[in-house]
């Protein structure tokens, strides 16, 4: 029996190494994996929003910045809405929260704003909803990126959605 285990262990180790190495992806590969299938009515908004995110993907997070080479979360949302919709949003996530109408998590669609309490003191983070629980935002650790509302970090920090356009 030990002879079988002796030959079985290298096989398991080799298989594990292949499996683990395949799960590692670069930021740009991760972005491409996160692109969503979309309905016809969302197609135009989705394409424009995704192009904006792709253009700025990985741009560094800098507090107070609103592009084009660096952003904070509200600066990213502000720049996206100004460029795509010609809508001037306020500069902070707290003030952006009061624009548009409140919508439930179940009603979220392309271009809606998603707000989070990441510091325990109310609205402290904002992003732009894409589809299937994914949203684009400027992360303090990774810059402009796509995350999921179900990610461990965001899952219990979601506060509300707001619809600005439509």
ZITA-V512490 format. One line per field, one symbol per residue. ss: DSSP state (@ for helix, = for strand, . for the rest). phi: phi as a letter, one per 30 degrees, with the letter a starting at -180 (. if undefined). A space follows every 10 residues. Layout:
ss = ???
phi = ???
This chain:
ss = .@@@@@@@@@ @@@@@@@@@@ @@....@@@@ @@@@.....@ @@@@@@@@@@ @@@@@@...= =....=...= =.@@@@@@@@ @@@@@..... ..@@@@.... ===.@@@... ..====.... ....=====. ...======. ..======.. .@@@@..=== ===...
phi = .ddddedddd dddddddddd ddddbdeddd edddecdbdd dcededdddd dddddceied dbeidbjdca bcdddddddd ddddchcccd dcddddedci cdbdeddebe iddbcbccbi bjebabbcdc ahicbcacdd cbidacbcdc eedceccdca cbccck
